[in-house]
């Protein structure tokens, strides 16, 4: 019975130390694929501004069509 208690204690200590030594994984920008990830993040901004400009242009075209049709 003592050996079982000792074994459980040893496993508990090992489990604790395993948890202490774990480090969180690095962010994608900090890893070896950081360059392409940064480029994608930058492209997200360009995509959003392009979509906003497209929506604004569409709105202007619809307003112009309404003016031209006399509505």
N, CA, C, O and CB atoms as a CASP TS submission, in Angstrom:
PFRMAT TS
TARGET T0000
AUTHOR 0000-0000-0000
METHOD Language model
MODEL 1
PARENT N/A
ATOM      1  N   UNK     1       0.820  -1.185   0.000  1.00  0.00           N
ATOM      2  CA  UNK     1       0.000   0.000   0.000  1.00  0.00           C
ATOM      3  C   UNK     1       0.872   1.260   0.000  1.00  0.00           C
ATOM      4  O   UNK     1       0.531   2.259  -0.634  1.00  0.00           O
ATOM      5  CB  UNK     1      -0.937  -0.008   1.204  1.00  0.00           C
ATOM      6  N   UNK     2       1.975   1.204   0.702  1.00  0.00           N
ATOM      7  CA  UNK     2       2.876   2.357   0.731  1.00  0.00           C
ATOM      8  C   UNK     2       3.464   2.636  -0.646  1.00  0.00           C
ATOM      9  O   UNK     2       3.617   3.793  -1.035  1.00  0.00           O
ATOM     10  CB  UNK     2       4.000   2.129   1.741  1.00  0.00           C
ATOM     11  N   UNK     3       3.792   1.580  -1.383  1.00  0.00           N
ATOM     12  CA  UNK     3       4.381   1.776  -2.710  1.00  0.00           C
ATOM     13  C   UNK     3       3.377   2.419  -3.669  1.00  0.00           C
ATOM     14  O   UNK     3       3.765   3.188  -4.548  1.00  0.00           O
ATOM     15  CB  UNK     3       4.870   0.435  -3.281  1.00  0.00           C
ATOM     16  N   UNK     4       2.101   2.111  -3.505  1.00  0.00           N
ATOM     17  CA  UNK     4       1.073   2.725  -4.342  1.00  0.00           C
ATOM     18  C   UNK     4       0.962   4.223  -4.037  1.00  0.00           C
ATOM     19  O   UNK     4       0.863   5.042  -4.951  1.00  0.00           O
ATOM     20  CB  UNK     4      -0.291   2.027  -4.126  1.00  0.00           C
ATOM     21  N   UNK     5       0.978   4.565  -2.780  1.00  0.00           N
ATOM     22  CA  UNK     5       0.932   5.971  -2.382  1.00  0.00           C
ATOM     23  C   UNK     5       2.178   6.707  -2.870  1.00  0.00           C
ATOM     24  O   UNK     5       2.088   7.834  -3.356  1.00  0.00           O
ATOM     25  CB  UNK     5       0.803   6.096  -0.852  1.00  0.00           C
ATOM     26  N   UNK     6       3.328   6.073  -2.741  1.00  0.00           N
ATOM     27  CA  UNK     6       4.582   6.659  -3.216  1.00  0.00           C
ATOM     28  C   UNK     6       4.537   6.842  -4.732  1.00  0.00           C
ATOM     29  O   UNK     6       4.961   7.879  -5.241  1.00  0.00           O
ATOM     30  CB  UNK     6       5.786   5.772  -2.814  1.00  0.00           C
ATOM     31  N   UNK     7       4.035   5.860  -5.447  1.00  0.00           N
ATOM     32  CA  UNK     7       3.946   5.937  -6.896  1.00  0.00           C
ATOM     33  C   UNK     7       3.007   7.071  -7.332  1.00  0.00           C
ATOM     34  O   UNK     7       3.321   7.808  -8.266  1.00  0.00           O
ATOM     35  CB  UNK     7       3.464   4.598  -7.467  1.00  0.00           C
ATOM     36  N   UNK     8       1.877   7.209  -6.669  1.00  0.00           N
ATOM     37  CA  UNK     8       0.962   8.303  -6.970  1.00  0.00           C
ATOM     38  C   UNK     8       1.593   9.660  -6.693  1.00  0.00           C
ATOM     39  O   UNK     8       1.407  10.608  -7.456  1.00  0.00           O
ATOM     40  CB  UNK     8      -0.313   8.154  -6.166  1.00  0.00           C
ATOM     41  N   UNK     9       2.333   9.746  -5.603  1.00  0.00           N
ATOM     42  CA  UNK     9       3.020  10.983  -5.274  1.00  0.00           C
ATOM     43  C   UNK     9       4.060  11.327  -6.338  1.00  0.00           C
ATOM     44  O   UNK     9       4.170  12.482  -6.750  1.00  0.00           O
ATOM     45  CB  UNK     9       3.682  10.874  -3.901  1.00  0.00           C
ATOM     46  N   UNK    10       4.817  10.333  -6.781  1.00  0.00           N
ATOM     47  CA  UNK    10       5.829  10.561  -7.818  1.00  0.00           C
ATOM     48  C   UNK    10       5.162  11.018  -9.115  1.00  0.00           C
ATOM     49  O   UNK    10       5.638  11.957  -9.754  1.00  0.00           O
ATOM     50  CB  UNK    10       6.661   9.275  -8.065  1.00  0.00           C
ATOM     51  N   UNK    11       4.074  10.371  -9.508  1.00  0.00           N
ATOM     52  CA  UNK    11       3.375  10.767 -10.726  1.00  0.00           C
ATOM     53  C   UNK    11       2.811  12.183 -10.606  1.00  0.00           C
ATOM     54  O   UNK    11       2.839  12.943 -11.574  1.00  0.00           O
ATOM     55  CB  UNK    11       2.250   9.777 -11.035  1.00  0.00           C
ATOM     56  N   UNK    12       2.311  12.535  -9.449  1.00  0.00           N
ATOM     57  CA  UNK    12       1.768  13.879  -9.237  1.00  0.00           C
ATOM     58  C   UNK    12       2.870  14.929  -9.377  1.00  0.00           C
ATOM     59  O   UNK    12       2.662  15.980  -9.984  1.00  0.00           O
ATOM     60  CB  UNK    12       1.103  13.982  -7.845  1.00  0.00           C
ATOM     61  N   UNK    13       4.038  14.637  -8.812  1.00  0.00           N
ATOM     62  CA  UNK    13       5.163  15.575  -8.901  1.00  0.00           C
ATOM     63  C   UNK    13       5.631  15.707 -10.340  1.00  0.00           C
ATOM     64  O   UNK    13       5.886  16.816 -10.811  1.00  0.00           O
ATOM     65  CB  UNK    13       6.328  15.117  -8.005  1.00  0.00           C
ATOM     66  N   UNK    14       5.747  14.582 -11.045  1.00  0.00           N
ATOM     67  CA  UNK    14       6.163  14.631 -12.451  1.00  0.00           C
ATOM     68  C   UNK    14       5.149  15.394 -13.297  1.00  0.00           C
ATOM     69  O   UNK    14       5.524  16.170 -14.175  1.00  0.00           O
ATOM     70  CB  UNK    14       6.346  13.212 -13.006  1.00  0.00           C
ATOM     71  N   UNK    15       3.872  15.170 -13.030  1.00  0.00           N
ATOM     72  CA  UNK    15       2.836  15.860 -13.774  1.00  0.00           C
ATOM     73  C   UNK    15       2.911  17.364 -13.516  1.00  0.00           C
ATOM     74  O   UNK    15       2.726  18.161 -14.436  1.00  0.00           O
ATOM     75  CB  UNK    15       1.451  15.315 -13.398  1.00  0.00           C
ATOM     76  N   UNK    16       3.177  17.749 -12.288  1.00  0.00           N
ATOM     77  CA  UNK    16       3.305  19.161 -11.940  1.00  0.00           C
ATOM     78  C   UNK    16       4.485  19.790 -12.670  1.00  0.00           C
ATOM     79  O   UNK    16       4.345  20.867 -13.248  1.00  0.00           O
ATOM     80  CB  UNK    16       3.468  19.330 -10.424  1.00  0.00           C
ATOM     81  N   UNK    17       5.640  19.138 -12.653  1.00  0.00           N
ATOM     82  CA  UNK    17       6.818  19.696 -13.316  1.00  0.00           C
ATOM     83  C   UNK    17       6.656  19.731 -14.831  1.00  0.00           C
ATOM     84  O   UNK    17       7.193  20.623 -15.487  1.00  0.00           O
ATOM     85  CB  UNK    17       8.054  18.891 -12.950  1.00  0.00           C
ATOM     86  N   UNK    18       5.937  18.789 -15.385  1.00  0.00           N
ATOM     87  CA  UNK    18       5.687  18.814 -16.829  1.00  0.00           C
ATOM     88  C   UNK    18       4.850  20.038 -17.194  1.00  0.00           C
ATOM     89  O   UNK    18       5.081  20.669 -18.226  1.00  0.00           O
ATOM     90  CB  UNK    18       4.972  17.514 -17.286  1.00  0.00           C
ATOM     91  N   UNK    19       3.893  20.366 -16.356  1.00  0.00           N
ATOM     92  CA  UNK    19       3.049  21.531 -16.597  1.00  0.00           C
ATOM     93  C   UNK    19       3.798  22.837 -16.421  1.00  0.00           C
ATOM     94  O   UNK    19       3.501  23.819 -17.101  1.00  0.00           O
ATOM     95  CB  UNK    19       1.862  21.506 -15.680  1.00  0.00           C
ATOM     96  N   UNK    20       4.765  22.861 -15.518  1.00  0.00           N
ATOM     97  CA  UNK    20       5.524  24.079 -15.261  1.00  0.00           C
ATOM     98  C   UNK    20       6.447  24.392 -16.429  1.00  0.00           C
ATOM     99  O   UNK    20       6.642  25.561 -16.761  1.00  0.00           O
ATOM    100  CB  UNK    20       6.332  23.947 -13.967  1.00  0.00           C
ATOM    101  N   UNK    21       7.011  23.384 -17.049  1.00  0.00           N
ATOM    102  CA  UNK    21       8.000  23.594 -18.099  1.00  0.00           C
ATOM    103  C   UNK    21       7.382  23.931 -19.451  1.00  0.00           C
ATOM    104  O   UNK    21       8.090  24.384 -20.350  1.00  0.00           O
ATOM    105  CB  UNK    21       8.856  22.375 -18.235  1.00  0.00           C
ATOM    106  N   UNK    22       6.094  23.722 -19.613  1.00  0.00           N
ATOM    107  CA  UNK    22       5.470  24.015 -20.896  1.00  0.00           C
ATOM    108  C   UNK    22       5.482  25.509 -21.155  1.00  0.00           C
ATOM    109  O   UNK    22       5.159  26.311 -20.278  1.00  0.00           O
ATOM    110  CB  UNK    22       4.036  23.478 -20.938  1.00  0.00           C
ATOM    111  N   UNK    23       5.854  25.867 -22.359  1.00  0.00           N
ATOM    112  CA  UNK    23       5.834  27.259 -22.769  1.00  0.00           C
ATOM    113  C   UNK    23       4.801  27.401 -23.885  1.00  0.00           C
ATOM    114  O   UNK    23       4.617  26.487 -24.688  1.00  0.00           O
ATOM    115  CB  UNK    23       7.252  27.740 -23.236  1.00  0.00           C
ATOM    116  N   UNK    24       4.146  28.524 -23.930  1.00  0.00           N
ATOM    117  CA  UNK    24       3.150  28.703 -24.987  1.00  0.00           C
ATOM    118  C   UNK    24       3.842  28.761 -26.356  1.00  0.00           C
ATOM    119  O   UNK    24       4.978  29.224 -26.457  1.00  0.00           O
ATOM    120  CB  UNK    24       2.317  29.994 -24.742  1.00  0.00           C
ATOM    121  N   UNK    25       3.167  28.298 -27.391  1.00  0.00           N
ATOM    122  CA  UNK    25       3.776  28.341 -28.722  1.00  0.00           C
ATOM    123  C   UNK    25       3.931  29.784 -29.190  1.00  0.00           C
ATOM    124  O   UNK    25       3.152  30.651 -28.792  1.00  0.00           O
ATOM    125  CB  UNK    25       2.931  27.538 -29.735  1.00  0.00           C
ATOM    126  N   UNK    26       4.918  30.044 -30.021  1.00  0.00           N
ATOM    127  CA  UNK    26       5.107  31.421 -30.496  1.00  0.00           C
ATOM    128  C   UNK    26       3.982  31.836 -31.429  1.00  0.00           C
ATOM    129  O   UNK    26       3.326  30.991 -32.038  1.00  0.00           O
ATOM    130  CB  UNK    26       6.457  31.566 -31.209  1.00  0.00           C
ATOM    131  N   UNK    27       3.765  33.126 -31.536  1.00  0.00           N
ATOM    132  CA  UNK    27       2.766  33.645 -32.459  1.00  0.00           C
ATOM    133  C   UNK    27       3.229  33.351 -33.885  1.00  0.00           C
ATOM    134  O   UNK    27       4.417  33.142 -34.132  1.00  0.00           O
ATOM    135  CB  UNK    27       2.538  35.177 -32.244  1.00  0.00           C
ATOM    136  N   UNK    28       2.299  33.337 -34.799  1.00  0.00           N
ATOM    137  CA  UNK    28       2.635  33.039 -36.189  1.00  0.00           C
ATOM    138  C   UNK    28       3.608  34.075 -36.752  1.00  0.00           C
ATOM    139  O   UNK    28       4.480  33.745 -37.557  1.00  0.00           O
ATOM    140  CB  UNK    28       1.363  32.988 -37.045  1.00  0.00           C
ATOM    141  N   UNK    29       3.450  35.333 -36.321  1.00  0.00           N
ATOM    142  CA  UNK    29       4.340  36.382 -36.823  1.00  0.00           C
ATOM    143  C   UNK    29       5.771  36.196 -36.347  1.00  0.00           C
ATOM    144  O   UNK    29       6.701  36.682 -36.990  1.00  0.00           O
ATOM    145  CB  UNK    29       3.835  37.743 -36.394  1.00  0.00           C
ATOM    146  N   UNK    30       5.965  35.502 -35.234  1.00  0.00           N
ATOM    147  CA  UNK    30       7.293  35.306 -34.675  1.00  0.00           C
ATOM    148  C   UNK    30       7.937  34.002 -35.117  1.00  0.00           C
ATOM    149  O   UNK    30       9.104  33.760 -34.806  1.00  0.00           O
ATOM    150  CB  UNK    30       7.223  35.347 -33.182  1.00  0.00           C
ATOM    151  N   UNK    31       7.209  33.159 -35.831  1.00  0.00           N
ATOM    152  CA  UNK    31       7.760  31.872 -36.235  1.00  0.00           C
ATOM    153  C   UNK    31       8.432  31.993 -37.597  1.00  0.00           C
ATOM    154  O   UNK    31       8.618  33.096 -38.111  1.00  0.00           O
ATOM    155  CB  UNK    31       6.659  30.795 -36.270  1.00  0.00           C
ATOM    156  N   UNK    32       8.790  30.864 -38.170  1.00  0.00           N
ATOM    157  CA  UNK    32       9.510  30.860 -39.436  1.00  0.00           C
ATOM    158  C   UNK    32       8.636  31.303 -40.612  1.00  0.00           C
ATOM    159  O   UNK    32       9.162  31.613 -41.680  1.00  0.00           O
ATOM    160  CB  UNK    32      10.062  29.481 -39.703  1.00  0.00           C
ATOM    161  N   UNK    33       7.327  31.337 -40.437  1.00  0.00           N
ATOM    162  CA  UNK    33       6.447  31.801 -41.501  1.00  0.00           C
ATOM    163  C   UNK    33       5.990  33.238 -41.249  1.00  0.00           C
ATOM    164  O   UNK    33       4.954  33.665 -41.759  1.00  0.00           O
ATOM    165  CB  UNK    33       5.234  30.875 -41.629  1.00  0.00           C
ATOM    166  N   UNK    34       6.752  33.961 -40.478  1.00  0.00           N
ATOM    167  CA  UNK    34       6.367  35.318 -40.086  1.00  0.00           C
ATOM    168  C   UNK    34       6.217  36.271 -41.252  1.00  0.00           C
ATOM    169  O   UNK    34       5.299  37.091 -41.258  1.00  0.00           O
ATOM    170  CB  UNK    34       7.369  35.869 -39.137  1.00  0.00           C
ATOM    171  N   UNK    35       7.096  36.184 -42.242  1.00  0.00           N
ATOM    172  CA  UNK    35       7.039  37.097 -43.388  1.00  0.00           C
ATOM    173  C   UNK    35       5.728  36.986 -44.149  1.00  0.00           C
ATOM    174  O   UNK    35       5.036  37.988 -44.330  1.00  0.00           O
ATOM    175  CB  UNK    35       8.194  36.826 -44.329  1.00  0.00           C
ATOM    176  N   UNK    36       5.371  35.780 -44.600  1.00  0.00           N
ATOM    177  CA  UNK    36       4.095  35.657 -45.313  1.00  0.00           C
ATOM    178  C   UNK    36       2.879  36.020 -44.461  1.00  0.00           C
ATOM    179  O   UNK    36       1.905  36.568 -44.978  1.00  0.00           O
ATOM    180  CB  UNK    36       3.937  34.252 -45.822  1.00  0.00           C
ATOM    181  N   UNK    37       2.926  35.724 -43.178  1.00  0.00           N
ATOM    182  CA  UNK    37       1.793  36.057 -42.311  1.00  0.00           C
ATOM    183  C   UNK    37       1.646  37.564 -42.200  1.00  0.00           C
ATOM    184  O   UNK    37       0.530  38.084 -42.237  1.00  0.00           O
ATOM    185  CB  UNK    37       1.969  35.433 -40.912  1.00  0.00           C
ATOM    186  N   UNK    38       2.750  38.265 -42.067  1.00  0.00           N
ATOM    187  CA  UNK    38       2.687  39.727 -42.005  1.00  0.00           C
ATOM    188  C   UNK    38       2.155  40.304 -43.315  1.00  0.00           C
ATOM    189  O   UNK    38       1.394  41.272 -43.308  1.00  0.00           O
ATOM    190  CB  UNK    38       4.075  40.313 -41.692  1.00  0.00           C
ATOM    191  N   UNK    39       2.556  39.712 -44.434  1.00  0.00           N
ATOM    192  CA  UNK    39       2.049  40.176 -45.730  1.00  0.00           C
ATOM    193  C   UNK    39       0.545  39.951 -45.834  1.00  0.00           C
ATOM    194  O   UNK    39      -0.174  40.793 -46.373  1.00  0.00           O
ATOM    195  CB  UNK    39       2.772  39.456 -46.882  1.00  0.00           C
ATOM    196  N   UNK    40       0.070  38.824 -45.322  1.00  0.00           N
ATOM    197  CA  UNK    40      -1.366  38.558 -45.350  1.00  0.00           C
ATOM    198  C   UNK    40      -2.125  39.535 -44.464  1.00  0.00           C
ATOM    199  O   UNK    40      -3.208  39.991 -44.833  1.00  0.00           O
ATOM    200  CB  UNK    40      -1.651  37.125 -44.909  1.00  0.00           C
ATOM    201  N   UNK    41      -1.574  39.861 -43.309  1.00  0.00           N
ATOM    202  CA  UNK    41      -2.228  40.829 -42.418  1.00  0.00           C
ATOM    203  C   UNK    41      -2.334  42.194 -43.106  1.00  0.00           C
ATOM    204  O   UNK    41      -3.348  42.885 -43.003  1.00  0.00           O
ATOM    205  CB  UNK    41      -1.445  40.957 -41.078  1.00  0.00           C
ATOM    206  N   UNK    42      -1.255  42.564 -43.814  1.00  0.00           N
ATOM    207  CA  UNK    42      -1.265  43.837 -44.522  1.00  0.00           C
ATOM    208  C   UNK    42      -2.280  43.798 -45.662  1.00  0.00           C
ATOM    209  O   UNK    42      -2.968  44.786 -45.917  1.00  0.00           O
ATOM    210  CB  UNK    42       0.140  44.169 -45.061  1.00  0.00           C
ATOM    211  N   UNK    43      -2.374  42.661 -46.345  1.00  0.00           N
ATOM    212  CA  UNK    43      -3.323  42.525 -47.454  1.00  0.00           C
ATOM    213  C   UNK    43      -4.762  42.598 -46.958  1.00  0.00           C
ATOM    214  O   UNK    43      -5.640  43.051 -47.693  1.00  0.00           O
ATOM    215  CB  UNK    43      -3.091  41.205 -48.197  1.00  0.00           C
ATOM    216  N   UNK    44      -5.020  42.164 -45.737  1.00  0.00           N
ATOM    217  CA  UNK    44      -6.375  42.263 -45.190  1.00  0.00           C
ATOM    218  C   UNK    44      -6.829  43.716 -45.152  1.00  0.00           C
ATOM    219  O   UNK    44      -7.981  44.022 -45.459  1.00  0.00           O
ATOM    220  CB  UNK    44      -6.439  41.649 -43.779  1.00  0.00           C
ATOM    221  N   UNK    45      -5.924  44.601 -44.778  1.00  0.00           N
ATOM    222  CA  UNK    45      -6.262  46.028 -44.743  1.00  0.00           C
ATOM    223  C   UNK    45      -6.555  46.568 -46.128  1.00  0.00           C
ATOM    224  O   UNK    45      -7.499  47.337 -46.310  1.00  0.00           O
ATOM    225  CB  UNK    45      -5.133  46.826 -44.110  1.00  0.00           C
ATOM    226  N   UNK    46      -5.747  46.170 -47.117  1.00  0.00           N
ATOM    227  CA  UNK    46      -5.977  46.618 -48.481  1.00  0.00           C
ATOM    228  C   UNK    46      -7.301  46.081 -49.011  1.00  0.00           C
ATOM    229  O   UNK    46      -8.034  46.786 -49.706  1.00  0.00           O
ATOM    230  CB  UNK    46      -4.827  46.180 -49.386  1.00  0.00           C
ATOM    231  N   UNK    47      -7.600  44.833 -48.680  1.00  0.00           N
ATOM    232  CA  UNK    47      -8.844  44.233 -49.139  1.00  0.00           C
ATOM    233  C   UNK    47     -10.049  44.982 -48.566  1.00  0.00           C
ATOM    234  O   UNK    47     -11.019  45.253 -49.273  1.00  0.00           O
ATOM    235  CB  UNK    47      -8.900  42.749 -48.746  1.00  0.00           C
ATOM    236  N   UNK    48      -9.973  45.306 -47.301  1.00  0.00           N
ATOM    237  CA  UNK    48     -11.086  46.021 -46.666  1.00  0.00           C
ATOM    238  C   UNK    48     -11.267  47.402 -47.294  1.00  0.00           C
ATOM    239  O   UNK    48     -12.395  47.808 -47.577  1.00  0.00           O
ATOM    240  CB  UNK    48     -10.848  46.155 -45.146  1.00  0.00           C
ATOM    241  N   UNK    49     -10.184  48.116 -47.511  1.00  0.00           N
ATOM    242  CA  UNK    49     -10.309  49.442 -48.113  1.00  0.00           C
ATOM    243  C   UNK    49     -10.817  49.343 -49.550  1.00  0.00           C
ATOM    244  O   UNK    49     -11.583  50.202 -49.989  1.00  0.00           O
ATOM    245  CB  UNK    49      -8.961  50.176 -48.079  1.00  0.00           C
ATOM    246  N   UNK    50     -10.409  48.319 -50.286  1.00  0.00           N
ATOM    247  CA  UNK    50     -10.889  48.124 -51.651  1.00  0.00           C
ATOM    248  C   UNK    50     -12.388  47.829 -51.658  1.00  0.00           C
ATOM    249  O   UNK    50     -13.127  48.377 -52.476  1.00  0.00           O
ATOM    250  CB  UNK    50     -10.117  46.981 -52.334  1.00  0.00           C
ATOM    251  N   UNK    51     -12.837  46.967 -50.748  1.00  0.00           N
ATOM    252  CA  UNK    51     -14.263  46.649 -50.682  1.00  0.00           C
ATOM    253  C   UNK    51     -15.090  47.868 -50.280  1.00  0.00           C
ATOM    254  O   UNK    51     -16.184  48.080 -50.804  1.00  0.00           O
ATOM    255  CB  UNK    51     -14.505  45.507 -49.695  1.00  0.00           C
ATOM    256  N   UNK    52     -14.570  48.663 -49.357  1.00  0.00           N
ATOM    257  CA  UNK    52     -15.277  49.885 -48.964  1.00  0.00           C
ATOM    258  C   UNK    52     -15.375  50.855 -50.135  1.00  0.00           C
ATOM    259  O   UNK    52     -16.424  51.460 -50.358  1.00  0.00           O
ATOM    260  CB  UNK    52     -14.570  50.560 -47.778  1.00  0.00           C
ATOM    261  N   UNK    53     -14.281  51.004 -50.884  1.00  0.00           N
ATOM    262  CA  UNK    53     -14.288  51.900 -52.043  1.00  0.00           C
ATOM    263  C   UNK    53     -15.255  51.387 -53.107  1.00  0.00           C
ATOM    264  O   UNK    53     -15.941  52.179 -53.754  1.00  0.00           O
ATOM    265  CB  UNK    53     -12.867  52.037 -52.632  1.00  0.00           C
ATOM    266  N   UNK    54     -15.313  50.080 -53.292  1.00  0.00           N
ATOM    267  CA  UNK    54     -16.231  49.498 -54.275  1.00  0.00           C
ATOM    268  C   UNK    54     -17.679  49.750 -53.874  1.00  0.00           C
ATOM    269  O   UNK    54     -18.505  50.091 -54.722  1.00  0.00           O
ATOM    270  CB  UNK    54     -15.978  47.987 -54.424  1.00  0.00           C
ATOM    271  N   UNK    55     -17.991  49.590 -52.610  1.00  0.00           N
ATOM    272  CA  UNK    55     -19.356  49.858 -52.143  1.00  0.00           C
ATOM    273  C   UNK    55     -19.716  51.329 -52.333  1.00  0.00           C
ATOM    274  O   UNK    55     -20.835  51.643 -52.738  1.00  0.00           O
ATOM    275  CB  UNK    55     -19.505  49.465 -50.661  1.00  0.00           C
ATOM    276  N   UNK    56     -18.790  52.222 -52.050  1.00  0.00           N
ATOM    277  CA  UNK    56     -19.037  53.647 -52.216  1.00  0.00           C
ATOM    278  C   UNK    56     -19.257  53.986 -53.686  1.00  0.00           C
ATOM    279  O   UNK    56     -20.136  54.777 -54.027  1.00  0.00           O
ATOM    280  CB  UNK    56     -17.870  54.464 -51.648  1.00  0.00           C
ATOM    281  N   UNK    57     -18.455  53.385 -54.542  1.00  0.00           N
ATOM    282  CA  UNK    57     -18.603  53.619 -55.988  1.00  0.00           C
ATOM    283  C   UNK    57     -19.961  53.088 -56.475  1.00  0.00           C
ATOM    284  O   UNK    57     -20.621  53.739 -57.285  1.00  0.00           O
ATOM    285  CB  UNK    57     -17.441  52.937 -56.777  1.00  0.00           C
ATOM    286  N   UNK    58     -20.370  51.941 -55.997  1.00  0.00           N
ATOM    287  CA  UNK    58     -21.662  51.372 -56.378  1.00  0.00           C
ATOM    288  C   UNK    58     -22.799  52.290 -55.919  1.00  0.00           C
ATOM    289  O   UNK    58     -23.772  52.504 -56.641  1.00  0.00           O
ATOM    290  CB  UNK    58     -21.833  49.955 -55.775  1.00  0.00           C
ATOM    291  N   UNK    59     -22.656  52.819 -54.718  1.00  0.00           N
ATOM    292  CA  UNK    59     -23.682  53.733 -54.200  1.00  0.00           C
ATOM    293  C   UNK    59     -23.768  54.987 -55.068  1.00  0.00           C
ATOM    294  O   UNK    59     -24.864  55.457 -55.374  1.00  0.00           O
ATOM    295  CB  UNK    59     -23.375  54.120 -52.733  1.00  0.00           C
ATOM    296  N   UNK    60     -22.628  55.522 -55.460  1.00  0.00           N
ATOM    297  CA  UNK    60     -22.617  56.706 -56.318  1.00  0.00           C
ATOM    298  C   UNK    60     -23.250  56.404 -57.669  1.00  0.00           C
ATOM    299  O   UNK    60     -24.004  57.221 -58.198  1.00  0.00           O
ATOM    300  CB  UNK    60     -21.185  57.216 -56.508  1.00  0.00           C
ATOM    301  N   UNK    61     -22.947  55.237 -58.231  1.00  0.00           N
ATOM    302  CA  UNK    61     -23.516  54.867 -59.525  1.00  0.00           C
ATOM    303  C   UNK    61     -25.039  54.723 -59.433  1.00  0.00           C
ATOM    304  O   UNK    61     -25.760  55.148 -60.336  1.00  0.00           O
ATOM    305  CB  UNK    61     -22.888  53.556 -60.028  1.00  0.00           C
ATOM    306  N   UNK    62     -25.525  54.125 -58.342  1.00  0.00           N
ATOM    307  CA  UNK    62     -26.975  53.986 -58.164  1.00  0.00           C
ATOM    308  C   UNK    62     -27.648  55.345 -58.030  1.00  0.00           C
ATOM    309  O   UNK    62     -28.734  55.557 -58.569  1.00  0.00           O
ATOM    310  CB  UNK    62     -27.283  53.128 -56.932  1.00  0.00           C
ATOM    311  N   UNK    63     -27.008  56.269 -57.314  1.00  0.00           N
ATOM    312  CA  UNK    63     -27.558  57.615 -57.179  1.00  0.00           C
ATOM    313  C   UNK    63     -27.584  58.334 -58.525  1.00  0.00           C
ATOM    314  O   UNK    63     -28.538  59.049 -58.834  1.00  0.00           O
ATOM    315  CB  UNK    63     -26.743  58.425 -56.165  1.00  0.00           C
ATOM    316  N   UNK    64     -26.538  58.145 -59.322  1.00  0.00           N
ATOM    317  CA  UNK    64     -26.466  58.768 -60.632  1.00  0.00           C
ATOM    318  C   UNK    64     -27.542  58.197 -61.556  1.00  0.00           C
ATOM    319  O   UNK    64     -28.141  58.934 -62.340  1.00  0.00           O
ATOM    320  CB  UNK    64     -25.073  58.571 -61.244  1.00  0.00           C
ATOM    321  N   UNK    65     -27.785  56.904 -61.467  1.00  0.00           N
ATOM    322  CA  UNK    65     -28.832  56.275 -62.298  1.00  0.00           C
ATOM    323  C   UNK    65     -30.193  56.828 -61.900  1.00  0.00           C
ATOM    324  O   UNK    65     -31.026  57.084 -62.769  1.00  0.00           O
ATOM    325  CB  UNK    65     -28.813  54.716 -62.148  1.00  0.00           C
ATOM    326  N   UNK    66     -30.437  57.017 -60.620  1.00  0.00           N
ATOM    327  CA  UNK    66     -31.710  57.572 -60.165  1.00  0.00           C
ATOM    328  C   UNK    66     -31.899  58.997 -60.677  1.00  0.00           C
ATOM    329  O   UNK    66     -32.999  59.380 -61.074  1.00  0.00           O
ATOM    330  CB  UNK    66     -31.787  57.547 -58.633  1.00  0.00           C
ATOM    331  N   UNK    67     -30.807  59.789 -60.666  1.00  0.00           N
ATOM    332  CA  UNK    67     -30.897  61.167 -61.162  1.00  0.00           C
ATOM    333  C   UNK    67     -31.185  61.184 -62.668  1.00  0.00           C
ATOM    334  O   UNK    67     -32.005  61.969 -63.143  1.00  0.00           O
ATOM    335  CB  UNK    67     -29.588  61.937 -60.861  1.00  0.00           C
ATOM    336  N   UNK    68     -30.501  60.308 -63.408  1.00  0.00           N
ATOM    337  CA  UNK    68     -30.646  60.276 -64.855  1.00  0.00           C
ATOM    338  C   UNK    68     -32.016  59.779 -65.290  1.00  0.00           C
ATOM    339  O   UNK    68     -32.530  60.201 -66.326  1.00  0.00           O
ATOM    340  CB  UNK    68     -29.576  59.408 -65.458  1.00  0.00           C
ATOM    341  N   UNK    69     -32.609  58.885 -64.506  1.00  0.00           N
ATOM    342  CA  UNK    69     -33.915  58.340 -64.885  1.00  0.00           C
ATOM    343  C   UNK    69     -35.063  59.253 -64.444  1.00  0.00           C
ATOM    344  O   UNK    69     -36.224  58.996 -64.764  1.00  0.00           O
ATOM    345  CB  UNK    69     -34.098  56.948 -64.280  1.00  0.00           C
ATOM    346  N   UNK    70     -34.739  60.301 -63.721  1.00  0.00           N
ATOM    347  CA  UNK    70     -35.751  61.262 -63.305  1.00  0.00           C
ATOM    348  C   UNK    70     -36.528  60.826 -62.073  1.00  0.00           C
ATOM    349  O   UNK    70     -37.634  61.309 -61.832  1.00  0.00           O
ATOM    350  CB  UNK    70     -36.702  61.504 -64.426  1.00  0.00           C
ATOM    351  N   UNK    71     -35.949  59.905 -61.284  1.00  0.00           N
ATOM    352  CA  UNK    71     -36.661  59.378 -60.135  1.00  0.00           C
ATOM    353  C   UNK    71     -36.364  59.988 -58.864  1.00  0.00           C
ATOM    354  O   UNK    71     -36.928  59.594 -57.844  1.00  0.00           O
ATOM    355  CB  UNK    71     -36.427  58.023 -60.008  1.00  0.00           C
TER
END
